[in-house]
Amino acid sequence: MTTEALPPKTCSIDRMITVEADIEKVLSGQKTTTRRNGRYADPGEIMELRGHRYEVTRVYQQSIGELTDENVQTEGYPSVEAYKTYIMSLHAGMPWMPQMKMWVHEFRAL
């Protein structure tokens, strides 16, 4: 785990998970990670969803090409292909570029 300083956040934690289906996955325990283009939280920051609190435990970058089925299972998807289908449905016309870096936000229920 890297200990180097993180760059400034590009958005706020309250915007980190906003899609209804993703909120349901967090509340049911299926989703413990979210990947975003920007950095939405710092480790130790608290996210609240419908009265439930979650602590961000780790924030780091990962390229799309590095994704494994195990990685996306923490997003609530069974495979990279299923995750790709979901992401492409949210961002119509966006190319799936293996070299593109995403910010990974890992969290746990409090």
ZADRENMAR-401115 format. One record per residue: y negated, x negated, z negated of N, C-alpha, C in turn; residue in three letters; residue number from 1. Coordinates in nm, 2 decimals, m for minus. Example, Ala and Ser with C-alpha at 12.3 -4.5 7.8 and 13.67 -1.06 7.14 Angstrom:
REM residues 2
n_v:n_u:n_w:ca_v:ca_u:ca_w:c_v:c_u:c_w:aa:i
0.57:m1.32:m0.78:0.45:m1.23:m0.78:0.33:m1.32:m0.78:ALA:1
0.22:m1.28:m0.71:0.11:m1.37:m0.71:0.00:m1.29:m0.79:SER:2
REM end
This chain:
REM residues 110
n_v:n_u:n_w:ca_v:ca_u:ca_w:c_v:c_u:c_w:aa:i
0.12:m0.08:0.00:0.00:0.00:0.00:m0.12:m0.09:0.00:MET:1
m0.22:m0.06:0.09:m0.34:m0.14:0.10:m0.43:m0.11:m0.01:THR:2
m0.50:m0.21:m0.05:m0.61:m0.20:m0.16:m0.74:m0.23:m0.10:THR:3
m0.76:m0.25:0.03:m0.89:m0.27:0.09:m0.97:m0.15:0.08:GLU:4
m1.11:m0.18:0.08:m1.20:m0.07:0.06:m1.19:0.03:0.18:ALA:5
m1.20:0.16:0.16:m1.20:0.26:0.26:m1.34:0.28:0.32:LEU:6
m1.36:0.31:0.44:m1.49:0.34:0.50:m1.54:0.47:0.44:PRO:7
m1.67:0.50:0.46:m1.72:0.63:0.40:m1.65:0.75:0.46:PRO:8
m1.64:0.85:0.38:m1.58:0.98:0.43:m1.66:1.03:0.55:LYS:9
m1.59:1.10:0.64:m1.66:1.16:0.75:m1.67:1.31:0.73:THR:10
m1.61:1.37:0.63:m1.61:1.51:0.60:m1.58:1.53:0.46:CYS:11
m1.59:1.65:0.41:m1.56:1.68:0.27:m1.42:1.73:0.25:SER:12
m1.37:1.71:0.13:m1.24:1.75:0.09:m1.21:1.90:0.11:ILE:13
m1.32:1.98:0.09:m1.30:2.13:0.11:m1.27:2.17:0.25:ASP:14
m1.29:2.08:0.35:m1.26:2.11:0.49:m1.13:2.04:0.53:ARG:15
m1.06:1.98:0.44:m0.94:1.90:0.48:m0.83:1.99:0.53:MET:16
m0.80:2.10:0.46:m0.69:2.20:0.50:m0.76:2.34:0.51:ILE:17
m0.77:2.39:0.63:m0.84:2.52:0.65:m0.76:2.62:0.73:THR:18
m0.66:2.57:0.80:m0.58:2.66:0.88:m0.48:2.74:0.79:VAL:19
m0.48:2.87:0.80:m0.40:2.96:0.71:m0.26:2.91:0.70:GLU:20
m0.19:2.89:0.81:m0.05:2.85:0.81:m0.03:2.72:0.73:ALA:21
m0.13:2.62:0.74:m0.12:2.50:0.66:m0.14:2.52:0.51:ASP:22
m0.23:2.61:0.48:m0.26:2.65:0.34:m0.13:2.70:0.28:ILE:23
m0.06:2.79:0.35:0.06:2.85:0.30:0.17:2.74:0.28:GLU:24
0.18:2.64:0.37:0.27:2.53:0.36:0.24:2.45:0.24:LYS:25
0.11:2.43:0.21:0.08:2.35:0.09:0.12:2.43:m0.04:VAL:26
0.08:2.56:m0.04:0.11:2.64:m0.16:0.26:2.65:m0.19:LEU:27
0.35:2.65:m0.08:0.49:2.66:m0.09:0.56:2.53:m0.12:SER:28
0.48:2.42:m0.11:0.54:2.28:m0.14:0.59:2.22:m0.01:GLY:29
0.58:2.28:0.10:0.64:2.22:0.23:0.55:2.11:0.28:GLN:30
0.42:2.12:0.25:0.32:2.02:0.30:0.26:1.95:0.19:LYS:31
0.27:1.81:0.19:0.22:1.72:0.09:0.13:1.61:0.16:THR:32
0.11:1.63:0.29:0.03:1.53:0.36:m0.04:1.60:0.47:THR:33
m0.16:1.55:0.50:m0.23:1.60:0.62:m0.30:1.49:0.69:THR:34
m0.29:1.49:0.82:m0.35:1.39:0.91:m0.47:1.45:0.98:ARG:35
m0.58:1.37:0.97:m0.71:1.42:1.03:m0.77:1.30:1.11:ARG:36
m0.86:1.34:1.21:m0.93:1.24:1.28:m1.02:1.16:1.20:ASN:37
m1.08:1.22:1.09:m1.17:1.16:1.00:m1.11:1.14:0.86:GLY:38
m1.19:1.08:0.78:m1.15:1.06:0.64:m1.22:1.17:0.55:ARG:39
m1.14:1.26:0.49:m1.19:1.38:0.42:m1.18:1.36:0.27:TYR:40
m1.12:1.26:0.22:m1.10:1.25:0.07:m1.08:1.11:0.03:ALA:41
m1.10:1.08:m0.10:m1.07:0.95:m0.16:m0.95:0.97:m0.25:ASP:42
m0.87:0.87:m0.27:m0.76:0.88:m0.37:m0.82:0.92:m0.51:PRO:43
m0.76:1.01:m0.57:m0.80:1.06:m0.70:m0.89:1.19:m0.69:GLY:44
m0.93:1.22:m0.57:m1.02:1.34:m0.55:m0.93:1.47:m0.56:GLU:45
m0.98:1.58:m0.61:m0.91:1.70:m0.63:m0.95:1.80:m0.52:ILE:46
m0.84:1.86:m0.46:m0.86:1.97:m0.36:m0.81:2.09:m0.42:MET:47
m0.88:2.20:m0.40:m0.85:2.33:m0.46:m0.82:2.43:m0.34:GLU:48
m0.70:2.49:m0.35:m0.66:2.60:m0.25:m0.62:2.72:m0.33:LEU:49
m0.69:2.83:m0.31:m0.66:2.95:m0.38:m0.62:2.94:m0.53:ARG:50
m0.71:2.86:m0.60:m0.69:2.85:m0.74:m0.59:2.74:m0.78:GLY:51
m0.52:2.68:m0.69:m0.43:2.57:m0.71:m0.49:2.44:m0.69:HIS:52
m0.46:2.34:m0.77:m0.53:2.21:m0.76:m0.43:2.10:m0.71:ARG:53
m0.48:2.01:m0.63:m0.40:1.91:m0.57:m0.48:1.78:m0.57:TYR:54
m0.41:1.67:m0.62:m0.48:1.54:m0.63:m0.44:1.46:m0.50:GLU:55
m0.54:1.40:m0.44:m0.51:1.31:m0.33:m0.46:1.18:m0.39:VAL:56
m0.35:1.14:m0.35:m0.28:1.02:m0.41:m0.30:0.89:m0.32:THR:57
m0.31:0.91:m0.19:m0.31:0.80:m0.10:m0.38:0.84:0.03:ARG:58
m0.47:0.74:0.08:m0.54:0.77:0.21:m0.52:0.64:0.29:VAL:59
m0.48:0.65:0.41:m0.46:0.53:0.50:m0.46:0.57:0.64:TYR:60
m0.46:0.48:0.73:m0.46:0.51:0.88:m0.32:0.48:0.93:GLN:61
m0.29:0.56:1.04:m0.16:0.55:1.10:m0.18:0.60:1.25:GLN:62
m0.12:0.53:1.34:m0.14:0.57:1.48:m0.04:0.68:1.51:SER:63
m0.07:0.77:1.61:0.02:0.88:1.65:0.15:0.82:1.69:ILE:64
0.15:0.71:1.76:0.28:0.65:1.81:0.37:0.60:1.70:GLY:65
0.32:0.58:1.58:0.40:0.54:1.47:0.47:0.66:1.39:GLU:66
0.43:0.78:1.43:0.49:0.90:1.36:0.64:0.90:1.37:LEU:67
0.70:0.94:1.26:0.85:0.96:1.26:0.87:1.10:1.22:THR:68
1.00:1.15:1.24:1.03:1.28:1.19:1.01:1.29:1.04:ASP:69
1.04:1.19:0.97:1.03:1.18:0.82:0.88:1.20:0.79:GLU:70
0.79:1.13:0.86:0.64:1.15:0.84:0.60:1.29:0.85:ASN:71
0.64:1.36:0.96:0.59:1.49:0.99:0.66:1.60:0.90:VAL:72
0.77:1.57:0.84:0.83:1.66:0.75:0.74:1.68:0.63:GLN:73
0.66:1.58:0.59:0.57:1.59:0.48:0.45:1.68:0.52:THR:74
0.43:1.70:0.65:0.33:1.79:0.71:0.39:1.94:0.72:GLU:75
0.52:1.95:0.70:0.58:2.08:0.70:0.64:2.11:0.84:GLY:76
0.67:2.01:0.92:0.73:2.03:1.05:0.86:1.95:1.06:TYR:77
0.96:2.00:1.13:1.09:1.94:1.13:1.10:1.81:1.21:PRO:78
1.01:1.80:1.31:1.02:1.68:1.40:0.89:1.65:1.46:SER:79
0.87:1.53:1.51:0.75:1.49:1.58:0.72:1.58:1.69:VAL:80
0.82:1.62:1.77:0.79:1.71:1.88:0.73:1.85:1.83:GLU:81
0.78:1.90:1.72:0.73:2.03:1.67:0.59:2.01:1.62:ALA:82
0.56:1.90:1.56:0.42:1.86:1.51:0.33:1.85:1.63:TYR:83
0.38:1.78:1.73:0.29:1.76:1.85:0.26:1.89:1.91:LYS:84
0.36:1.98:1.92:0.33:2.12:1.98:0.22:2.19:1.90:THR:85
0.23:2.18:1.77:0.13:2.24:1.68:m0.01:2.18:1.70:TYR:86
m0.01:2.05:1.70:m0.14:1.98:1.71:m0.21:2.02:1.85:ILE:87
m0.13:2.01:1.95:m0.18:2.04:2.08:m0.22:2.19:2.10:MET:88
m0.17:2.28:2.02:m0.21:2.42:2.03:m0.35:2.43:1.96:SER:89
m0.38:2.35:1.86:m0.51:2.35:1.80:m0.62:2.28:1.88:LEU:90
m0.58:2.18:1.96:m0.68:2.10:2.03:m0.64:2.10:2.18:HIS:91
m0.66:2.22:2.24:m0.62:2.24:2.38:m0.70:2.13:2.47:ALA:92
m0.62:2.07:2.56:m0.68:1.97:2.65:m0.69:1.83:2.59:GLY:93
m0.67:1.81:2.46:m0.67:1.68:2.40:m0.55:1.60:2.44:MET:94
m0.56:1.48:2.49:m0.44:1.40:2.53:m0.37:1.36:2.40:PRO:95
m0.24:1.34:2.41:m0.16:1.29:2.30:m0.15:1.14:2.33:TRP:96
m0.23:1.06:2.25:m0.24:0.92:2.28:m0.17:0.84:2.17:MET:97
m0.06:0.77:2.19:0.01:0.70:2.09:m0.07:0.60:2.01:PRO:98
m0.17:0.54:2.08:m0.25:0.44:2.01:m0.36:0.50:1.92:GLN:99
m0.39:0.63:1.93:m0.49:0.70:1.85:m0.46:0.69:1.70:MET:100
m0.56:0.65:1.63:m0.54:0.64:1.48:m0.59:0.76:1.41:LYS:101
m0.51:0.81:1.31:m0.54:0.92:1.23:m0.55:0.88:1.09:MET:102
m0.63:0.95:1.01:m0.63:0.93:0.86:m0.53:1.02:0.80:TRP:103
m0.44:0.95:0.72:m0.33:1.02:0.65:m0.38:1.04:0.51:VAL:104
m0.38:1.17:0.46:m0.41:1.20:0.32:m0.29:1.26:0.25:HIS:105
m0.24:1.19:0.16:m0.12:1.23:0.08:m0.17:1.30:m0.05:GLU:106
m0.11:1.40:m0.09:m0.15:1.47:m0.21:m0.03:1.53:m0.29:PHE:107
m0.06:1.56:m0.42:0.04:1.62:m0.50:m0.02:1.74:m0.58:ARG:108
0.06:1.83:m0.62:0.02:1.95:m0.70:m0.01:1.90:m0.84:ALA:109
m0.11:1.96:m0.90:m0.14:1.92:m1.04:m0.09:2.04:m1.13:LEU:110
REM end
